[in-house]
Amino acid sequence: MGSDNTLEQEFNDLLQSNVSLASIALILLSKRRGQRFGSIMLT
């Protein structure tokens, strides 16, 4: 049971870091594409 817990925690950490990277990528993309795309992401 304990090993499953740590594995789940590691997966959650990995998921969070991936989400953070995706958010950064989206921000960079929106800056590249211009304000119109950025405004869509903000709303």
C-alpha positions in Angstrom: 0.0 0.0 0.0 2.8 2.4 1.0 4.6 1.9 -2.3 1.4 2.7 -4.2 1.1 5.9 -2.3 4.6 7.1 -3.2 4.1 6.1 -6.8 0.8 8.1 -6.9 2.6 11.1 -5.3 5.4 10.9 -7.9 2.9 10.7 -10.7 1.1 13.8 -9.3 4.4 15.7 -9.1 5.2 14.7 -12.6 1.7 15.7 -13.8 2.0 19.1 -12.0 5.4 19.8 -13.5 4.1 18.9 -17.0 1.2 21.2 -16.5 3.5 24.0 -15.5 5.7 23.4 -18.7 2.5 23.4 -20.8 1.4 26.7 -19.3 4.8 28.3 -20.0 4.7 27.0 -23.6 1.2 28.4 -24.1 2.2 31.8 -22.8 5.2 31.8 -25.1 3.0 30.8 -28.0 0.5 33.4 -27.2 3.2 36.1 -27.2 4.4 34.9 -30.5 1.0 34.8 -32.1 0.1 38.2 -30.8 -2.5 39.8 -28.5 -5.6 38.2 -30.1 -4.5 34.7 -29.2 -3.5 35.9 -25.7 -6.8 37.5 -25.0 -8.5 34.2 -25.9 -6.4 32.4 -23.3 -7.1 35.0 -20.6 -10.9 34.8 -20.8 
